[in-house]
Amino acid sequence: MKAVVNKEGCISCGLCVNTCPEVFEFDEDGLSEATGQITEENYASAESARTACPVAVIDIIDD
């Protein structure tokens, strides 16, 4: 599984980066991006980041 962030809607609030730093980080423009793989160990925090995103721009997909 992997996470995908729609950067066009990202408001750089940092919630995903703080909730699941194993998967999310800020890019050079200050927008969130998913750089890590979702594993069994971090799935719950990645899902929490997805559901808590205030602008709902995070998707979790099978890769």
PDB file of N, CA, C, O and CB in Angstrom:
ATOM      1  N   MET A   1       0.838  -1.186   0.000  1.00  0.00           N
ATOM      2  CA  MET A   1       0.000   0.000   0.000  1.00  0.00           C
ATOM      3  C   MET A   1       0.873   1.235   0.000  1.00  0.00           C
ATOM      4  O   MET A   1       2.012   1.239   0.467  1.00  0.00           O
ATOM      5  CB  MET A   1      -0.948   0.006   1.207  1.00  0.00           C
ATOM      6  N   LYS A   2       0.278   2.292  -0.552  1.00  0.00           N
ATOM      7  CA  LYS A   2       0.976   3.567  -0.508  1.00  0.00           C
ATOM      8  C   LYS A   2      -0.037   4.691  -0.370  1.00  0.00           C
ATOM      9  O   LYS A   2      -1.219   4.538  -0.680  1.00  0.00           O
ATOM     10  CB  LYS A   2       1.846   3.766  -1.768  1.00  0.00           C
ATOM     11  N   ALA A   3       0.457   5.810   0.098  1.00  0.00           N
ATOM     12  CA  ALA A   3      -0.377   7.003   0.223  1.00  0.00           C
ATOM     13  C   ALA A   3      -0.077   7.925  -0.951  1.00  0.00           C
ATOM     14  O   ALA A   3       1.036   7.947  -1.478  1.00  0.00           O
ATOM     15  CB  ALA A   3      -0.130   7.731   1.585  1.00  0.00           C
ATOM     16  N   VAL A   4      -1.078   8.672  -1.343  1.00  0.00           N
ATOM     17  CA  VAL A   4      -0.942   9.662  -2.410  1.00  0.00           C
ATOM     18  C   VAL A   4      -1.564  10.960  -1.905  1.00  0.00           C
ATOM     19  O   VAL A   4      -2.667  10.959  -1.357  1.00  0.00           O
ATOM     20  CB  VAL A   4      -1.628   9.175  -3.751  1.00  0.00           C
ATOM     21  N   VAL A   5      -0.854  12.057  -2.092  1.00  0.00           N
ATOM     22  CA  VAL A   5      -1.344  13.368  -1.664  1.00  0.00           C
ATOM     23  C   VAL A   5      -1.636  14.205  -2.902  1.00  0.00           C
ATOM     24  O   VAL A   5      -0.782  14.348  -3.777  1.00  0.00           O
ATOM     25  CB  VAL A   5      -0.310  14.088  -0.734  1.00  0.00           C
ATOM     26  N   ASN A   6      -2.846  14.758  -2.974  1.00  0.00           N
ATOM     27  CA  ASN A   6      -3.198  15.697  -4.040  1.00  0.00           C
ATOM     28  C   ASN A   6      -2.645  17.059  -3.620  1.00  0.00           C
ATOM     29  O   ASN A   6      -3.263  17.776  -2.833  1.00  0.00           O
ATOM     30  CB  ASN A   6      -4.772  15.752  -4.290  1.00  0.00           C
ATOM     31  N   LYS A   7      -1.495  17.397  -4.146  1.00  0.00           N
ATOM     32  CA  LYS A   7      -0.809  18.625  -3.728  1.00  0.00           C
ATOM     33  C   LYS A   7      -1.565  19.896  -4.088  1.00  0.00           C
ATOM     34  O   LYS A   7      -1.368  20.933  -3.454  1.00  0.00           O
ATOM     35  CB  LYS A   7       0.557  18.675  -4.345  1.00  0.00           C
ATOM     36  N   GLU A   8      -2.422  19.828  -5.090  1.00  0.00           N
ATOM     37  CA  GLU A   8      -3.187  21.022  -5.473  1.00  0.00           C
ATOM     38  C   GLU A   8      -4.102  21.492  -4.352  1.00  0.00           C
ATOM     39  O   GLU A   8      -4.405  22.681  -4.253  1.00  0.00           O
ATOM     40  CB  GLU A   8      -4.012  20.741  -6.724  1.00  0.00           C
ATOM     41  N   GLY A   9      -4.548  20.559  -3.502  1.00  0.00           N
ATOM     42  CA  GLY A   9      -5.445  20.924  -2.424  1.00  0.00           C
ATOM     43  C   GLY A   9      -4.772  21.029  -1.066  1.00  0.00           C
ATOM     44  O   GLY A   9      -5.398  21.459  -0.097  1.00  0.00           O
ATOM     45  N   CYS A  10      -3.499  20.638  -0.983  1.00  0.00           N
ATOM     46  CA  CYS A  10      -2.779  20.645   0.298  1.00  0.00           C
ATOM     47  C   CYS A  10      -2.639  22.066   0.824  1.00  0.00           C
ATOM     48  O   CYS A  10      -2.297  22.983   0.079  1.00  0.00           O
ATOM     49  CB  CYS A  10      -1.387  19.999   0.145  1.00  0.00           C
ATOM     50  N   ILE A  11      -2.911  22.242   2.130  1.00  0.00           N
ATOM     51  CA  ILE A  11      -2.780  23.553   2.762  1.00  0.00           C
ATOM     52  C   ILE A  11      -1.580  23.616   3.713  1.00  0.00           C
ATOM     53  O   ILE A  11      -1.425  24.585   4.456  1.00  0.00           O
ATOM     54  CB  ILE A  11      -4.058  23.893   3.519  1.00  0.00           C
ATOM     55  N   SER A  12      -0.740  22.591   3.689  1.00  0.00           N
ATOM     56  CA  SER A  12       0.495  22.549   4.480  1.00  0.00           C
ATOM     57  C   SER A  12       0.256  22.669   5.978  1.00  0.00           C
ATOM     58  O   SER A  12       1.042  23.299   6.687  1.00  0.00           O
ATOM     59  CB  SER A  12       1.418  23.649   4.040  1.00  0.00           C
ATOM     60  N   CYS A  13      -0.824  22.068   6.462  1.00  0.00           N
ATOM     61  CA  CYS A  13      -1.120  22.171   7.893  1.00  0.00           C
ATOM     62  C   CYS A  13      -0.161  21.329   8.740  1.00  0.00           C
ATOM     63  O   CYS A  13       0.054  21.630   9.914  1.00  0.00           O
ATOM     64  CB  CYS A  13      -2.559  21.740   8.162  1.00  0.00           C
ATOM     65  N   GLY A  14       0.413  20.279   8.153  1.00  0.00           N
ATOM     66  CA  GLY A  14       1.379  19.448   8.870  1.00  0.00           C
ATOM     67  C   GLY A  14       0.792  18.305   9.651  1.00  0.00           C
ATOM     68  O   GLY A  14       1.530  17.543  10.276  1.00  0.00           O
ATOM     69  N   LEU A  15      -0.512  18.162   9.634  1.00  0.00           N
ATOM     70  CA  LEU A  15      -1.142  17.093  10.413  1.00  0.00           C
ATOM     71  C   LEU A  15      -0.626  15.716   9.997  1.00  0.00           C
ATOM     72  O   LEU A  15      -0.296  14.897  10.855  1.00  0.00           O
ATOM     73  CB  LEU A  15      -2.664  17.149  10.254  1.00  0.00           C
ATOM     74  N   CYS A  16      -0.553  15.455   8.708  1.00  0.00           N
ATOM     75  CA  CYS A  16      -0.101  14.133   8.245  1.00  0.00           C
ATOM     76  C   CYS A  16       1.367  13.899   8.590  1.00  0.00           C
ATOM     77  O   CYS A  16       1.746  12.797   8.986  1.00  0.00           O
ATOM     78  CB  CYS A  16      -0.309  13.996   6.727  1.00  0.00           C
ATOM     79  N   VAL A  17       2.181  14.923   8.441  1.00  0.00           N
ATOM     80  CA  VAL A  17       3.607  14.799   8.744  1.00  0.00           C
ATOM     81  C   VAL A  17       3.808  14.510  10.234  1.00  0.00           C
ATOM     82  O   VAL A  17       4.663  13.706  10.604  1.00  0.00           O
ATOM     83  CB  VAL A  17       4.365  16.086   8.335  1.00  0.00           C
ATOM     84  N   ASN A  18       3.033  15.158  11.071  1.00  0.00           N
ATOM     85  CA  ASN A  18       3.138  14.929  12.511  1.00  0.00           C
ATOM     86  C   ASN A  18       2.537  13.597  12.929  1.00  0.00           C
ATOM     87  O   ASN A  18       3.038  12.958  13.854  1.00  0.00           O
ATOM     88  CB  ASN A  18       2.460  16.050  13.264  1.00  0.00           C
ATOM     89  N   THR A  19       1.472  13.171  12.264  1.00  0.00           N
ATOM     90  CA  THR A  19       0.789  11.933  12.620  1.00  0.00           C
ATOM     91  C   THR A  19       1.550  10.701  12.150  1.00  0.00           C
ATOM     92  O   THR A  19       1.604   9.699  12.864  1.00  0.00           O
ATOM     93  CB  THR A  19      -0.605  11.925  12.037  1.00  0.00           C
ATOM     94  N   CYS A  20       2.133  10.762  10.969  1.00  0.00           N
ATOM     95  CA  CYS A  20       2.807   9.595  10.391  1.00  0.00           C
ATOM     96  C   CYS A  20       4.062  10.020   9.627  1.00  0.00           C
ATOM     97  O   CYS A  20       4.076   9.985   8.397  1.00  0.00           O
ATOM     98  CB  CYS A  20       1.849   8.827   9.455  1.00  0.00           C
ATOM     99  N   PRO A  21       5.115  10.419  10.342  1.00  0.00           N
ATOM    100  CA  PRO A  21       6.334  10.880   9.667  1.00  0.00           C
ATOM    101  C   PRO A  21       7.055   9.780   8.892  1.00  0.00           C
ATOM    102  O   PRO A  21       7.925  10.074   8.072  1.00  0.00           O
ATOM    103  CB  PRO A  21       7.277  11.470  10.677  1.00  0.00           C
ATOM    104  N   GLU A  22       6.707   8.522   9.140  1.00  0.00           N
ATOM    105  CA  GLU A  22       7.311   7.424   8.379  1.00  0.00           C
ATOM    106  C   GLU A  22       6.845   7.426   6.925  1.00  0.00           C
ATOM    107  O   GLU A  22       7.520   6.881   6.051  1.00  0.00           O
ATOM    108  CB  GLU A  22       6.974   6.079   9.031  1.00  0.00           C
ATOM    109  N   VAL A  23       5.696   8.038   6.670  1.00  0.00           N
ATOM    110  CA  VAL A  23       5.111   8.040   5.332  1.00  0.00           C
ATOM    111  C   VAL A  23       5.103   9.435   4.709  1.00  0.00           C
ATOM    112  O   VAL A  23       5.341   9.569   3.509  1.00  0.00           O
ATOM    113  CB  VAL A  23       3.697   7.492   5.383  1.00  0.00           C
ATOM    114  N   PHE A  24       4.835  10.468   5.496  1.00  0.00           N
ATOM    115  CA  PHE A  24       4.642  11.817   4.956  1.00  0.00           C
ATOM    116  C   PHE A  24       5.768  12.754   5.355  1.00  0.00           C
ATOM    117  O   PHE A  24       6.310  12.666   6.457  1.00  0.00           O
ATOM    118  CB  PHE A  24       3.314  12.387   5.424  1.00  0.00           C
ATOM    119  N   GLU A  25       6.110  13.654   4.440  1.00  0.00           N
ATOM    120  CA  GLU A  25       7.050  14.730   4.739  1.00  0.00           C
ATOM    121  C   GLU A  25       6.708  15.913   3.843  1.00  0.00           C
ATOM    122  O   GLU A  25       5.918  15.791   2.906  1.00  0.00           O
ATOM    123  CB  GLU A  25       8.537  14.270   4.530  1.00  0.00           C
ATOM    124  N   PHE A  26       7.309  17.053   4.140  1.00  0.00           N
ATOM    125  CA  PHE A  26       7.096  18.237   3.317  1.00  0.00           C
ATOM    126  C   PHE A  26       8.097  18.234   2.164  1.00  0.00           C
ATOM    127  O   PHE A  26       9.257  17.860   2.336  1.00  0.00           O
ATOM    128  CB  PHE A  26       7.231  19.533   4.162  1.00  0.00           C
ATOM    129  N   ASP A  27       7.631  18.659   0.979  1.00  0.00           N
ATOM    130  CA  ASP A  27       8.535  18.781  -0.160  1.00  0.00           C
ATOM    131  C   ASP A  27       9.196  20.161  -0.133  1.00  0.00           C
ATOM    132  O   ASP A  27       9.000  20.926   0.811  1.00  0.00           O
ATOM    133  CB  ASP A  27       7.773  18.558  -1.502  1.00  0.00           C
ATOM    134  N   GLU A  28       9.971  20.476  -1.160  1.00  0.00           N
ATOM    135  CA  GLU A  28      10.702  21.749  -1.205  1.00  0.00           C
ATOM    136  C   GLU A  28       9.778  22.961  -1.282  1.00  0.00           C
ATOM    137  O   GLU A  28      10.201  24.081  -0.994  1.00  0.00           O
ATOM    138  CB  GLU A  28      11.642  21.759  -2.390  1.00  0.00           C
ATOM    139  N   ASP A  29       8.527  22.747  -1.666  1.00  0.00           N
ATOM    140  CA  ASP A  29       7.563  23.844  -1.721  1.00  0.00           C
ATOM    141  C   ASP A  29       6.729  23.960  -0.444  1.00  0.00           C
ATOM    142  O   ASP A  29       5.850  24.817  -0.348  1.00  0.00           O
ATOM    143  CB  ASP A  29       6.646  23.660  -2.910  1.00  0.00           C
ATOM    144  N   GLY A  30       7.006  23.100   0.530  1.00  0.00           N
ATOM    145  CA  GLY A  30       6.269  23.147   1.787  1.00  0.00           C
ATOM    146  C   GLY A  30       4.956  22.396   1.764  1.00  0.00           C
ATOM    147  O   GLY A  30       4.148  22.524   2.683  1.00  0.00           O
ATOM    148  N   LEU A  31       4.735  21.606   0.711  1.00  0.00           N
ATOM    149  CA  LEU A  31       3.516  20.813   0.613  1.00  0.00           C
ATOM    150  C   LEU A  31       3.804  19.386   1.037  1.00  0.00           C
ATOM    151  O   LEU A  31       4.929  18.903   0.909  1.00  0.00           O
ATOM    152  CB  LEU A  31       2.944  20.850  -0.820  1.00  0.00           C
ATOM    153  N   SER A  32       2.796  18.729   1.534  1.00  0.00           N
ATOM    154  CA  SER A  32       2.958  17.349   1.972  1.00  0.00           C
ATOM    155  C   SER A  32       3.129  16.425   0.776  1.00  0.00           C
ATOM    156  O   SER A  32       2.543  16.641  -0.285  1.00  0.00           O
ATOM    157  CB  SER A  32       1.759  16.908   2.818  1.00  0.00           C
ATOM    158  N   GLU A  33       3.941  15.395   0.968  1.00  0.00           N
ATOM    159  CA  GLU A  33       4.064  14.341  -0.021  1.00  0.00           C
ATOM    160  C   GLU A  33       4.284  13.023   0.708  1.00  0.00           C
ATOM    161  O   GLU A  33       4.834  12.988   1.808  1.00  0.00           O
ATOM    162  CB  GLU A  33       5.222  14.634  -1.017  1.00  0.00           C
ATOM    163  N   ALA A  34       3.852  11.963   0.088  1.00  0.00           N
ATOM    164  CA  ALA A  34       4.023  10.633   0.666  1.00  0.00           C
ATOM    165  C   ALA A  34       5.282  10.028   0.071  1.00  0.00           C
ATOM    166  O   ALA A  34       5.342   9.754  -1.127  1.00  0.00           O
ATOM    167  CB  ALA A  34       2.774   9.721   0.399  1.00  0.00           C
ATOM    168  N   THR A  35       6.285   9.821   0.906  1.00  0.00           N
ATOM    169  CA  THR A  35       7.561   9.311   0.421  1.00  0.00           C
ATOM    170  C   THR A  35       7.858   7.910   0.939  1.00  0.00           C
ATOM    171  O   THR A  35       8.713   7.215   0.389  1.00  0.00           O
ATOM    172  CB  THR A  35       8.677  10.247   0.819  1.00  0.00           C
ATOM    173  N   GLY A  36       7.166   7.491   1.984  1.00  0.00           N
ATOM    174  CA  GLY A  36       7.424   6.181   2.562  1.00  0.00           C
ATOM    175  C   GLY A  36       6.332   5.184   2.243  1.00  0.00           C
ATOM    176  O   GLY A  36       5.203   5.557   1.922  1.00  0.00           O
ATOM    177  N   GLN A  37       6.675   3.927   2.332  1.00  0.00           N
ATOM    178  CA  GLN A  37       5.704   2.860   2.127  1.00  0.00           C
ATOM    179  C   GLN A  37       4.839   2.691   3.373  1.00  0.00           C
ATOM    180  O   GLN A  37       5.306   2.883   4.496  1.00  0.00           O
ATOM    181  CB  GLN A  37       6.414   1.536   1.779  1.00  0.00           C
ATOM    182  N   ILE A  38       3.607   2.339   3.166  1.00  0.00           N
ATOM    183  CA  ILE A  38       2.734   1.997   4.288  1.00  0.00           C
ATOM    184  C   ILE A  38       2.963   0.528   4.602  1.00  0.00           C
ATOM    185  O   ILE A  38       2.865  -0.340   3.734  1.00  0.00           O
ATOM    186  CB  ILE A  38       1.216   2.288   3.962  1.00  0.00           C
ATOM    187  N   THR A  39       3.269   0.278   5.856  1.00  0.00           N
ATOM    188  CA  THR A  39       3.527  -1.078   6.331  1.00  0.00           C
ATOM    189  C   THR A  39       2.472  -1.459   7.362  1.00  0.00           C
ATOM    190  O   THR A  39       1.637  -0.643   7.752  1.00  0.00           O
ATOM    191  CB  THR A  39       4.953  -1.195   6.934  1.00  0.00           C
ATOM    192  N   GLU A  40       2.526  -2.702   7.789  1.00  0.00           N
ATOM    193  CA  GLU A  40       1.621  -3.153   8.851  1.00  0.00           C
ATOM    194  C   GLU A  40       1.801  -2.317  10.112  1.00  0.00           C
ATOM    195  O   GLU A  40       0.837  -2.020  10.818  1.00  0.00           O
ATOM    196  CB  GLU A  40       1.858  -4.638   9.165  1.00  0.00           C
ATOM    197  N   GLU A  41       3.039  -1.944  10.383  1.00  0.00           N
ATOM    198  CA  GLU A  41       3.354  -1.199  11.602  1.00  0.00           C
ATOM    199  C   GLU A  41       2.856   0.245  11.571  1.00  0.00           C
ATOM    200  O   GLU A  41       2.490   0.788  12.614  1.00  0.00           O
ATOM    201  CB  GLU A  41       4.841  -1.208  11.831  1.00  0.00           C
ATOM    202  N   ASN A  42       2.835   0.877  10.397  1.00  0.00           N
ATOM    203  CA  ASN A  42       2.435   2.285  10.359  1.00  0.00           C
ATOM    204  C   ASN A  42       1.086   2.524   9.679  1.00  0.00           C
ATOM    205  O   ASN A  42       0.687   3.672   9.486  1.00  0.00           O
ATOM    206  CB  ASN A  42       3.491   3.083   9.654  1.00  0.00           C
ATOM    207  N   TYR A  43       0.382   1.449   9.313  1.00  0.00           N
ATOM    208  CA  TYR A  43      -0.901   1.610   8.625  1.00  0.00           C
ATOM    209  C   TYR A  43      -1.896   2.426   9.457  1.00  0.00           C
ATOM    210  O   TYR A  43      -2.560   3.315   8.924  1.00  0.00           O
ATOM    211  CB  TYR A  43      -1.497   0.239   8.302  1.00  0.00           C
ATOM    212  N   ALA A  44      -2.003   2.135  10.737  1.00  0.00           N
ATOM    213  CA  ALA A  44      -2.987   2.831  11.580  1.00  0.00           C
ATOM    214  C   ALA A  44      -2.714   4.336  11.628  1.00  0.00           C
ATOM    215  O   ALA A  44      -3.651   5.131  11.560  1.00  0.00           O
ATOM    216  CB  ALA A  44      -2.973   2.252  13.007  1.00  0.00           C
ATOM    217  N   SER A  45      -1.462   4.732  11.741  1.00  0.00           N
ATOM    218  CA  SER A  45      -1.166   6.166  11.786  1.00  0.00           C
ATOM    219  C   SER A  45      -1.337   6.812  10.413  1.00  0.00           C
ATOM    220  O   SER A  45      -1.751   7.968  10.331  1.00  0.00           O
ATOM    221  CB  SER A  45       0.260   6.399  12.299  1.00  0.00           C
ATOM    222  N   ALA A  46      -1.028   6.091   9.333  1.00  0.00           N
ATOM    223  CA  ALA A  46      -1.264   6.625   7.987  1.00  0.00           C
ATOM    224  C   ALA A  46      -2.760   6.811   7.741  1.00  0.00           C
ATOM    225  O   ALA A  46      -3.176   7.814   7.160  1.00  0.00           O
ATOM    226  CB  ALA A  46      -0.659   5.688   6.915  1.00  0.00           C
ATOM    227  N   GLU A  47      -3.559   5.856   8.179  1.00  0.00           N
ATOM    228  CA  GLU A  47      -5.012   5.955   8.036  1.00  0.00           C
ATOM    229  C   GLU A  47      -5.557   7.107   8.883  1.00  0.00           C
ATOM    230  O   GLU A  47      -6.475   7.809   8.459  1.00  0.00           O
ATOM    231  CB  GLU A  47      -5.688   4.626   8.440  1.00  0.00           C
ATOM    232  N   SER A  48      -5.003   7.300  10.062  1.00  0.00           N
ATOM    233  CA  SER A  48      -5.412   8.427  10.910  1.00  0.00           C
ATOM    234  C   SER A  48      -5.106   9.748  10.226  1.00  0.00           C
ATOM    235  O   SER A  48      -5.912  10.677  10.273  1.00  0.00           O
ATOM    236  CB  SER A  48      -4.708   8.365  12.276  1.00  0.00           C
ATOM    237  N   ALA A  49      -3.943   9.835   9.591  1.00  0.00           N
ATOM    238  CA  ALA A  49      -3.581  11.051   8.867  1.00  0.00           C
ATOM    239  C   ALA A  49      -4.554  11.285   7.717  1.00  0.00           C
ATOM    240  O   ALA A  49      -4.975  12.418   7.481  1.00  0.00           O
ATOM    241  CB  ALA A  49      -2.133  10.964   8.339  1.00  0.00           C
ATOM    242  N   ARG A  50      -4.913  10.223   7.003  1.00  0.00           N
ATOM    243  CA  ARG A  50      -5.847  10.353   5.883  1.00  0.00           C
ATOM    244  C   ARG A  50      -7.210  10.848   6.347  1.00  0.00           C
ATOM    245  O   ARG A  50      -7.768  11.771   5.754  1.00  0.00           O
ATOM    246  CB  ARG A  50      -5.999   9.018   5.163  1.00  0.00           C
ATOM    247  N   THR A  51      -7.746  10.249   7.393  1.00  0.00           N
ATOM    248  CA  THR A  51      -9.088  10.626   7.837  1.00  0.00           C
ATOM    249  C   THR A  51      -9.125  11.985   8.526  1.00  0.00           C
ATOM    250  O   THR A  51     -10.160  12.652   8.526  1.00  0.00           O
ATOM    251  CB  THR A  51      -9.631   9.574   8.772  1.00  0.00           C
ATOM    252  N   ALA A  52      -8.012  12.399   9.110  1.00  0.00           N
ATOM    253  CA  ALA A  52      -7.988  13.679   9.824  1.00  0.00           C
ATOM    254  C   ALA A  52      -7.596  14.856   8.940  1.00  0.00           C
ATOM    255  O   ALA A  52      -7.703  16.005   9.369  1.00  0.00           O
ATOM    256  CB  ALA A  52      -7.036  13.595  10.984  1.00  0.00           C
ATOM    257  N   CYS A  53      -7.147  14.600   7.726  1.00  0.00           N
ATOM    258  CA  CYS A  53      -6.735  15.689   6.836  1.00  0.00           C
ATOM    259  C   CYS A  53      -7.903  16.671   6.664  1.00  0.00           C
ATOM    260  O   CYS A  53      -8.981  16.278   6.218  1.00  0.00           O
ATOM    261  CB  CYS A  53      -6.271  15.130   5.446  1.00  0.00           C
ATOM    262  N   PRO A  54      -7.690  17.944   7.016  1.00  0.00           N
ATOM    263  CA  PRO A  54      -8.801  18.905   6.973  1.00  0.00           C
ATOM    264  C   PRO A  54      -9.307  19.212   5.571  1.00  0.00           C
ATOM    265  O   PRO A  54     -10.417  19.721   5.416  1.00  0.00           O
ATOM    266  CB  PRO A  54      -8.382  20.180   7.622  1.00  0.00           C
ATOM    267  N   VAL A  55      -8.513  18.912   4.547  1.00  0.00           N
ATOM    268  CA  VAL A  55      -8.952  19.186   3.183  1.00  0.00           C
ATOM    269  C   VAL A  55      -9.107  17.901   2.368  1.00  0.00           C
ATOM    270  O   VAL A  55      -9.323  17.960   1.157  1.00  0.00           O
ATOM    271  CB  VAL A  55      -7.966  20.122   2.497  1.00  0.00           C
ATOM    272  N   ALA A  56      -8.998  16.753   3.016  1.00  0.00           N
ATOM    273  CA  ALA A  56      -9.246  15.422   2.415  1.00  0.00           C
ATOM    274  C   ALA A  56      -8.499  15.206   1.099  1.00  0.00           C
ATOM    275  O   ALA A  56      -9.097  14.833   0.090  1.00  0.00           O
ATOM    276  CB  ALA A  56     -10.735  15.234   2.174  1.00  0.00           C
ATOM    277  N   VAL A  57      -7.176  15.447   1.121  1.00  0.00           N
ATOM    278  CA  VAL A  57      -6.375  15.267  -0.091  1.00  0.00           C
ATOM    279  C   VAL A  57      -5.482  14.036  -0.058  1.00  0.00           C
ATOM    280  O   VAL A  57      -4.623  13.882  -0.926  1.00  0.00           O
ATOM    281  CB  VAL A  57      -5.530  16.478  -0.317  1.00  0.00           C
ATOM    282  N   ILE A  58      -5.662  13.161   0.915  1.00  0.00           N
ATOM    283  CA  ILE A  58      -4.837  11.964   1.046  1.00  0.00           C
ATOM    284  C   ILE A  58      -5.664  10.737   0.683  1.00  0.00           C
ATOM    285  O   ILE A  58      -6.780  10.556   1.169  1.00  0.00           O
ATOM    286  CB  ILE A  58      -4.267  11.836   2.484  1.00  0.00           C
ATOM    287  N   ASP A  59      -5.100   9.905  -0.172  1.00  0.00           N
ATOM    288  CA  ASP A  59      -5.697   8.622  -0.511  1.00  0.00           C
ATOM    289  C   ASP A  59      -4.696   7.528  -0.163  1.00  0.00           C
ATOM    290  O   ASP A  59      -3.485   7.731  -0.252  1.00  0.00           O
ATOM    291  CB  ASP A  59      -6.101   8.560  -2.023  1.00  0.00           C
ATOM    292  N   ILE A  60      -5.206   6.378   0.232  1.00  0.00           N
ATOM    293  CA  ILE A  60      -4.376   5.202   0.446  1.00  0.00           C
ATOM    294  C   ILE A  60      -4.822   4.169  -0.579  1.00  0.00           C
ATOM    295  O   ILE A  60      -5.997   3.808  -0.654  1.00  0.00           O
ATOM    296  CB  ILE A  60      -4.495   4.652   1.927  1.00  0.00           C
ATOM    297  N   ILE A  61      -3.857   3.703  -1.368  1.00  0.00           N
ATOM    298  CA  ILE A  61      -4.167   2.789  -2.462  1.00  0.00           C
ATOM    299  C   ILE A  61      -3.254   1.572  -2.415  1.00  0.00           C
ATOM    300  O   ILE A  61      -2.161   1.624  -1.851  1.00  0.00           O
ATOM    301  CB  ILE A  61      -4.036   3.500  -3.814  1.00  0.00           C
ATOM    302  N   ASP A  62      -3.712   0.481  -3.012  1.00  0.00           N
ATOM    303  CA  ASP A  62      -2.862  -0.680  -3.198  1.00  0.00           C
ATOM    304  C   ASP A  62      -1.916  -0.380  -4.342  1.00  0.00           C
ATOM    305  O   ASP A  62      -2.314   0.187  -5.360  1.00  0.00           O
ATOM    306  CB  ASP A  62      -3.696  -1.967  -3.473  1.00  0.00           C
ATOM    307  N   ASP A  63      -0.673  -0.761  -4.172  1.00  0.00           N
ATOM    308  CA  ASP A  63       0.269  -0.517  -5.267  1.00  0.00           C
ATOM    309  C   ASP A  63       0.751  -1.783  -5.896  1.00  0.00           C
ATOM    310  O   ASP A  63       1.549  -1.742  -6.832  1.00  0.00           O
ATOM    311  CB  ASP A  63       1.440   0.268  -4.785  1.00  0.00           C
TER     312      ASP A  63
END
